[in-house]
């Protein structure tokens, strides 16, 4: 087993622990089986690898939601298992950490702050974040095609908020990530926007 594979396995185990009991919204099939949330960071890691990410970026993709969904106490295990560089990338991708009571700042406030962060950011975190948003857009696109407009009810800010956020994200990443990734983000966004336009203003 290569060192990268060993690191990948350790990060995947850590992500599975941090996301234990969490499921991906709207993924229950006809038998009522929903996908464990950890399938999302695996999908993001796959995209990071596809678009030229290095080992730290791929590992960070597996862990990108751990602080956001699990809390600050996961920072030390991430640093210990995966290194300070990976922890820094995870922090880059985090748009809010729950407090001791499990509460976060309001949705719009967090998203505006994250967009401002991305607009001024440079470095390897942009690729990881962009791949996360691409994975989300791909899921939204497929769910909207298969399930209809009900997909927008899964978002805290509904159809209007989701359209605003992903439009701004795609514009913010434009020209700052690999060209193939930029093109993929635009393709998915245009497909989602066309469907969203049918569902509401």
Buried (B, 14 or more C-beta within 10 A) or exposed (E): EEEEEEBBEBBBEBBBEBBEEBBBBBBEEEEEEBBBBBBBBBBBBBBBBBBEBBBBBBBBBBBBBBBBBBBEEBBEBBBEBBBEBBBBBBBBBBBBBBEEEEEBBEBEEBBBEBBEBBEEEEEBBBBBBBBBBBBBBBBBBEBBEEEEEEBBEBBEBEBEBBBBBBBBBBBBBEEBBBEEBBEBBBBBBEBBBEBBEEBEE
